[in-house]
Amino acid sequence: MAEDSKKSRVSMALGKSKSVLGEKSHSGQIGDKTSSAFTKFTSRVRVRKSSFGYGGIPGIGRVAERSSMLAPEFKRPPLIYLNTYQLDPLKRFHPPSVIKAAGELLDELFTDHKYHPQESPTVALRIAGELMKAVKAMAFNRYRIISVVTIAQKRAQSYNNAISFLWDHERDGSINVNRDTSTAFIQVTVFAVYLD
């Protein structure tokens, strides 16, 4: 009797499932193949421990349960940067070189472009990505580079493009390049925003 009280909940659940399974197998509803599959399934059943508070709500538990304690020696220490007290970039944004790079890229990718609703957005993304790579290769120190490329169909419409954000006129810079074809026009704008 003492051994019965020491049985775990899993073994008690297995005992109940076997007795239920045995009753069904005698009546002929479940065959031997399904009974072995049912036994395998119930052997993997885990019974939850009783908890206090919000333990029944999934996703809420104690912090120790949620945090990973595996391999704490592999965790990286937090990066600590010291102040540099540098107020100006080492290499300033140079608009003429960026305008030249944008012009070369547009000559290569946009010269004979005909506007198409599915292809033109792909061309705009490609031009923006290539221009971003070219400007980042110029290694302007401590600048965030933002390139905005707009391709629109020519239909005798008016076009206005406005972008606004805080601007430091001493350190920040921008360029704007426009091109036309017979069916479309493109506007390429590159902003260089100083980070510090």
Secondary structure, 3 states (H helix, E strand, C coil): CHHHHCCCHHHHHHHHHHHHHHHHHHHCCCCHHHHHHHHHHHHCCCCCCCCCCCCCCCCCCCHHHHCCCCCHHHCCCCCCCCCCCCCCCCCCCCHHHHHHHHHHHHHHHCCCCCCCCCHHHHHHHHHHHHHHHHHHHCCCCCEEEEEEEEEEECCCCCCCCCCCCCCCCCCCEEEEEEEECCCEEEEEEEEEEECC
